[in-house]
Amino acid sequence: MSVVPFVVPLWAELLAAGLGGAQGALLAAEHRHQRIDLLGVLVIGLLVALGGSLLRDVVLNQPPVVIWANWYLLVAASGALVGMVVQPLLSRVGWPLVLLDAIVMGMFGAIGASKALSLGVGPVGAVVVGVIGAIGGGILRDVALNLPFSFLQVSTLYAVAAGAGVTVLVVLDSFAVPVLVAGIVCIVVTTAVRVAAVVFDWTFPEQIPFRRRQQA
């Protein structure tokens, strides 16, 4: 249980929602070959912004903040619109999307784990909830875009980055570090692992079928 009672501030939820909406819209705009219209881009942005929070609150048996907070949907939609506007300016540069994706994951992971700890969830459960919050929006995004799930495919440590950051938060909380400080560290660790994995192409080995192993 968290040593210091903590309630996730609404401004943190809204900031994550806004950035998530922008990140989702930027990614959706990159898939123009699927003929996604402007409404579709907006919907993808909302899915990224709302997915992690919604799944997190369902797991925690809490009223979904995306419904009960008056500004949540508006901020998420505004972020998605901003993403659509700036996408042409960033279309030739790939790193802003990777960086924003990592930051959004870190924020939703930190919020999810912090909320779990504040409700009395144990350390392991808090890590699980944090990871769900971090990658939940990405799962819904991949479903909507008919893409392979990022966290299941050979990729640049998508879920591992989220898990690393969330685990650091939970450990710091056990040493009575203020949750706000631990949350910032979580975001930094998640972002660092994710960006480093992309830059240095860190991946887990691909599963090799048993027959292929025998032939080798």
C-alpha positions, 0 to 999 in steps of 0.5 A: 500500500502506498505510504502517502495517500495520493489522488491522481490530479485531474490536470495530470489525467488531462495532460496525458489525454491531450498528448495521447490524442495528438499522438494517436492522430499523428500515427493515424495520419501516417496510415493514409494508404488505409484511406482514413478520413478526418473523422477516422483520424479523430477517432483514433486519437480519442482511442489512444487518449481514452483506451488506457484510462478506460481499461485501467478503471475497469480493472480497478472497478472504478468509475471511468474518469473518461466519462465522469471528468467533464473536460476529458473528452474535450481535451482528448479531442483537442489534442487529436485536432492539434495532431492533425494540424501539425502532422504535415510539418512532422511527416518527414521526421520520425523521431517526434512520433516515437518520443511522443509515444514513449512519453504518453506511455510513461504518463499513462503508466505512472497514472495507472500505477499511482491510482492502483497504489492509492486504492490499496493494490499490492505492488505486483498488481499496481505494476500490472495496472500501470502496464495496462494503462500504458499500453491500453490506448495502443491496443485499441489503436492497433485494433482500429487500424487493423495492425498487429498488436505492438506489444505482442510482435517483435518490436522495440520493447514496447511493453518492456519500456512501460513495465520498466518505468512502472516498476521503478515507480512502485519501488520508489513508492515502497521507500516513501518517495513522493508519488509525484516524484516517482511518477516523473521518474517513471515517465523518464525511465519509460521514455529512455528505454523506449527511445533507446530500444528504437535507436539501438534496435533492441528486440527480444529474439523471435519465436522459432518453430520447433521443426525449424530448430531441428532442421537447423 
